[in-house]
Amino acid sequence: MKEKKDIPWELIISTAFSGFGITVLSWLKDVLIESFTIVFLQKYGNIVVGLISFIVLIIVIWINYLRMKRKFKKRTEDLENNFNSSLDEIEAEREYVEKTLAIAQYANRKYEELDEYYKKIASYISVKSKISDSFIMQYMDKIKNIVIDNTSTKDSENINVSLFQSKKEQREIYTIRLSNYHTVAKMKELEYKRKSFVGNVFKEKKVLYIPNIDERKLGDIFTEKQGRSYNTILGVPYIVDDVCIAVIVITMKEAGSLDYLYSECLNILQRYVQIVGLSILIQNDKEEE
């Protein structure tokens, strides 16, 4: 689109007074001299005409200067704003690239750690030995470390990572199998039914997240327990052949503490949940032999 050009009225007026305007003033002077006896005009008429034309011309030039000054200032401000906007966009793009690179590098380190697990699993299978709960707990601790790495708080005491499974005799009752937070007595005490957060993860077979339990949205399923010490909860299922085998539940005290983990590092977390789930499957197979 072509830029709209302003009409240079000042230039037109100044040109008029430098030529046509002087002619009109001279004619007006002659008329006054012929009609009235004005000695001053007879004697100084030409000087007055020239002086008036000069003053008008100076005024027009000054007005045009002020107008051009305002226009130049506005264009300068527009250029400065556009330049600053471009700098902001470049900075935002740089921050995005750095953030993406950092996440990729972090994910690469965590994926490399999985090689250790696969070697250990191969060793367990080759010698037909049983996978112990302590081995599974090692990877639940790794999940906890992933949480610590990707939250604003470093208060590891308030991070709860628990592994839930359904009861063999009551498939719709879910209990804690392993936890790096709860005591054994507390684990036996805690049971959740189908209409609970854990039960809903088993039912939906997908990751569920409630960033703020106190202000949860309509439709968020959550069963209140007396003495609840956390305000954010994340559930990640382990699914095999469309069957939810287990659920890792992570809770933290501060609302929204798991936002970054959920939005940026969920894939890494799911890989480690798969390790825990696979270990349980192998463990169960050895128990049935």
C-alpha positions as CSV (number, residue, x, y, z in Angstrom):
1,M,0.0,0.0,0.0
2,K,1.4,3.4,-1.0
3,E,2.0,5.9,1.8
4,K,-0.5,8.8,1.7
5,K,1.3,12.1,0.9
6,D,0.3,15.3,2.7
7,I,-0.5,18.4,0.6
8,P,2.4,21.0,1.1
9,W,0.1,23.9,1.9
10,E,2.9,25.9,3.5
11,L,4.9,25.6,0.3
12,I,2.0,26.7,-1.8
13,I,1.2,29.7,0.4
14,S,4.9,30.8,0.6
15,T,5.1,30.5,-3.2
16,A,1.9,32.5,-3.6
17,F,3.1,35.3,-1.4
18,S,6.5,35.4,-3.1
19,G,4.9,36.1,-6.4
20,F,1.1,36.5,-6.8
21,G,0.8,37.9,-3.2
22,I,3.2,40.7,-3.8
23,T,1.3,41.6,-7.0
24,V,-2.0,41.7,-5.1
25,L,-0.6,43.9,-2.3
26,S,0.9,46.3,-4.9
27,W,-2.4,46.5,-6.7
28,L,-4.2,47.2,-3.3
29,K,-1.6,50.0,-2.6
30,D,-2.3,51.7,-5.9
31,V,-6.0,51.5,-5.4
32,L,-5.7,53.2,-2.0
33,I,-3.4,55.9,-3.3
34,E,-5.8,56.7,-6.1
35,S,-8.9,56.7,-3.9
36,F,-7.4,58.5,-0.9
37,T,-4.6,60.9,-0.4
38,I,-2.3,58.9,1.8
39,V,1.1,60.5,1.9
40,F,2.6,57.5,3.8
41,L,1.5,55.0,1.2
42,Q,2.7,57.3,-1.6
43,K,6.1,57.6,0.0
44,Y,6.6,54.1,1.6
45,G,4.1,51.9,-0.2
46,N,6.5,49.7,-2.0
47,I,8.5,49.2,1.2
48,V,5.3,48.3,3.2
49,V,4.3,45.8,0.5
50,G,7.7,44.2,0.5
51,L,7.8,44.1,4.3
52,I,4.4,42.5,4.7
53,S,5.3,39.9,2.1
54,F,8.5,39.2,3.8
55,I,6.9,38.8,7.2
56,V,4.2,36.6,5.8
57,L,6.8,34.5,4.1
58,I,8.9,34.2,7.3
59,I,5.7,33.1,9.3
60,V,4.9,30.5,6.6
61,I,8.4,29.1,6.6
62,W,8.4,29.0,10.5
63,I,5.1,27.1,10.5
64,N,6.4,24.7,7.9
65,Y,9.5,24.2,10.0
66,L,7.5,23.3,13.1
67,R,5.3,21.0,11.0
68,M,8.3,19.2,9.5
69,K,9.9,19.0,12.9
70,R,6.8,17.3,14.4
71,K,6.6,15.0,11.4
72,F,10.3,14.1,11.7
73,K,9.9,13.5,15.4
74,K,6.9,11.2,14.9
75,R,8.8,9.2,12.2
76,T,11.8,8.9,14.5
77,E,9.6,7.6,17.3
78,D,7.9,5.2,14.9
79,L,11.3,3.9,13.7
80,E,12.5,3.6,17.3
81,N,9.4,1.7,18.4
82,N,9.7,-0.6,15.4
83,F,13.4,-1.2,16.2
84,N,12.6,-1.9,19.8
85,S,9.8,-4.3,18.8
86,S,12.2,-6.1,16.5
87,L,14.8,-6.4,19.3
88,D,12.1,-7.8,21.6
89,E,11.1,-10.3,19.0
90,I,14.7,-11.3,18.5
91,E,15.3,-11.6,22.3
92,A,12.1,-13.7,22.7
93,E,13.2,-16.0,19.9
94,R,16.7,-16.3,21.4
95,E,15.1,-17.2,24.8
96,Y,12.8,-19.8,23.2
97,V,15.8,-21.4,21.3
98,E,17.8,-21.5,24.5
99,K,14.9,-23.0,26.5
100,T,14.2,-25.6,23.8
101,L,17.9,-26.5,23.7
102,A,18.2,-26.8,27.5
103,I,15.1,-29.1,27.5
104,A,16.6,-31.2,24.7
105,Q,20.0,-31.5,26.5
106,Y,18.3,-32.4,29.7
107,A,16.1,-35.0,28.0
108,N,19.2,-36.5,26.3
109,R,21.0,-36.9,29.6
110,K,18.0,-38.6,31.1
111,Y,17.5,-40.9,28.2
112,E,21.2,-41.9,28.3
113,E,20.6,-43.0,31.9
114,L,18.0,-45.4,30.7
115,D,20.8,-47.6,29.2
116,E,21.8,-48.5,32.7
117,Y,18.2,-49.8,33.3
118,Y,18.0,-51.9,30.2
119,K,21.3,-53.5,31.0
120,K,20.1,-54.4,34.5
121,I,16.8,-55.7,33.2
122,A,18.7,-57.9,30.7
123,S,20.8,-59.2,33.5
124,Y,17.8,-60.0,35.7
125,I,16.1,-61.8,32.8
126,S,19.2,-63.8,31.8
127,V,19.7,-65.2,35.3
128,K,16.0,-65.5,35.9
129,S,16.2,-63.5,39.2
130,K,13.4,-61.5,40.7
131,I,13.3,-57.8,40.5
132,S,13.3,-56.4,44.1
133,D,11.2,-53.5,45.4
134,S,14.4,-51.7,46.2
135,F,15.4,-51.8,42.5
136,I,12.0,-50.2,41.6
137,M,12.4,-47.6,44.3
138,Q,15.7,-46.5,42.7
139,Y,13.7,-45.4,39.6
140,M,11.0,-43.8,41.7
141,D,13.8,-41.8,43.3
142,K,14.9,-40.8,39.8
143,I,11.4,-39.7,39.1
144,K,11.6,-37.6,42.2
145,N,14.9,-36.1,41.0
146,I,13.2,-35.2,37.7
147,V,10.5,-33.4,39.7
148,I,13.1,-31.5,41.7
149,D,15.0,-30.5,38.6
150,N,11.8,-29.0,37.0
151,T,10.1,-27.2,39.8
152,S,10.7,-23.8,41.4
153,T,11.0,-25.3,44.9
154,K,13.9,-27.5,46.0
155,D,12.0,-28.7,49.1
156,S,12.3,-32.4,48.4
157,E,10.6,-33.3,51.7
158,N,7.3,-32.1,50.3
159,I,7.5,-34.1,47.1
160,N,5.5,-37.3,47.2
161,V,6.0,-40.0,44.5
162,S,3.8,-43.0,45.0
163,L,3.0,-46.1,42.9
164,F,-0.6,-47.2,42.9
165,Q,-2.1,-50.5,41.8
166,S,-5.5,-52.1,42.1
167,K,-6.2,-54.8,44.6
168,K,-6.2,-58.3,43.2
169,E,-9.4,-59.2,45.0
170,Q,-11.0,-55.8,44.5
171,R,-10.1,-54.4,41.1
172,E,-11.8,-51.0,41.8
173,I,-9.9,-50.4,45.0
174,Y,-6.5,-48.7,44.5
175,T,-3.7,-48.8,47.1
176,I,-0.1,-47.7,47.3
177,R,2.3,-50.3,46.4
178,L,5.5,-48.3,46.9
179,S,6.2,-44.7,48.0
180,N,9.2,-42.6,48.8
181,Y,7.1,-40.4,51.0
182,H,4.6,-42.4,53.0
183,T,5.4,-44.9,55.8
184,V,4.3,-48.5,55.4
185,A,1.5,-47.9,58.0
186,K,0.2,-44.9,56.0
187,M,0.4,-46.9,52.8
188,K,-1.8,-49.6,54.2
189,E,-4.2,-47.0,55.5
190,L,-4.7,-45.1,52.2
191,E,-7.3,-46.7,49.8
192,Y,-9.0,-45.0,46.9
193,K,-12.1,-46.0,45.0
194,R,-13.0,-45.5,41.4
195,K,-14.5,-42.1,42.0
196,S,-11.2,-40.5,43.1
197,F,-8.3,-38.8,41.4
198,V,-6.3,-42.1,41.3
199,G,-9.3,-44.1,40.2
200,N,-10.1,-41.6,37.5
201,V,-6.5,-41.9,36.1
202,F,-7.0,-45.7,36.0
203,K,-10.4,-45.3,34.3
204,E,-9.4,-42.6,31.7
205,K,-6.0,-44.2,31.0
206,K,-4.3,-40.8,30.5
207,V,-2.3,-38.3,32.4
208,L,-4.4,-36.1,34.7
209,Y,-3.2,-32.9,36.4
210,I,-4.8,-30.7,39.0
211,P,-2.6,-27.6,39.5
212,N,-4.6,-26.2,42.4
213,I,-6.7,-28.6,44.4
214,D,-8.2,-25.8,46.6
215,E,-9.5,-24.1,43.4
216,R,-10.1,-27.1,41.2
217,K,-12.3,-26.8,38.2
218,L,-15.7,-28.3,37.7
219,G,-15.1,-31.8,36.5
220,D,-11.9,-32.4,38.3
221,I,-12.4,-35.6,40.4
222,F,-10.7,-35.5,43.7
223,T,-11.5,-37.2,47.1
224,E,-10.6,-35.1,50.1
225,K,-8.7,-36.9,52.9
226,Q,-8.3,-35.5,56.4
227,G,-4.9,-33.9,57.0
228,R,-4.1,-33.3,53.3
229,S,-0.7,-31.5,53.1
230,Y,-0.5,-31.0,49.3
231,N,-2.3,-28.7,46.9
232,T,-1.2,-30.0,43.4
233,I,-1.4,-33.5,42.0
234,L,-0.2,-35.2,38.9
235,G,-1.1,-38.8,37.8
236,V,0.8,-40.7,35.1
237,P,-0.5,-44.2,34.1
238,Y,1.4,-47.2,32.8
239,I,-0.7,-48.9,30.1
240,V,-0.2,-52.3,28.4
241,D,-2.7,-53.6,25.8
242,D,-5.2,-50.9,26.7
243,V,-5.0,-52.0,30.4
244,C,-3.8,-49.6,33.1
245,I,-1.3,-51.6,35.1
246,A,-0.2,-48.9,37.5
247,V,-0.3,-45.2,38.2
248,I,2.5,-43.0,39.5
249,V,1.1,-40.1,41.5
250,I,3.1,-37.0,42.3
251,T,2.0,-34.4,44.8
252,M,3.5,-31.2,46.1
253,K,2.6,-28.6,48.7
254,E,2.5,-25.5,46.6
255,A,-0.2,-25.0,44.0
256,G,1.2,-25.0,40.4
257,S,4.5,-26.4,41.4
258,L,4.3,-29.1,38.7
259,D,3.3,-26.7,35.9
260,Y,6.7,-26.7,34.1
261,L,7.1,-30.4,34.6
262,Y,3.7,-31.1,33.1
263,S,4.1,-28.7,30.1
264,E,7.7,-29.2,29.2
265,C,9.1,-32.5,30.6
266,L,6.1,-34.9,30.6
267,N,7.6,-37.1,27.9
268,I,10.7,-37.7,30.0
269,L,8.6,-38.4,33.1
270,Q,6.5,-40.9,31.1
271,R,9.6,-42.8,30.0
272,Y,10.6,-43.3,33.6
273,V,7.1,-44.3,34.6
274,Q,7.3,-47.0,31.9
275,I,10.4,-48.3,33.5
276,V,8.7,-48.7,36.8
277,G,5.7,-50.3,35.2
278,L,7.8,-52.7,33.2
279,S,9.7,-53.7,36.3
280,I,6.4,-54.5,38.0
281,L,5.3,-56.6,35.1
282,I,8.5,-58.6,35.2
283,Q,8.3,-58.9,39.0
284,N,4.7,-60.2,38.8
285,D,5.7,-62.7,36.2
286,K,8.5,-64.1,38.5
287,E,6.0,-64.3,41.4
288,E,3.6,-66.4,39.3
289,E,6.2,-68.9,38.3
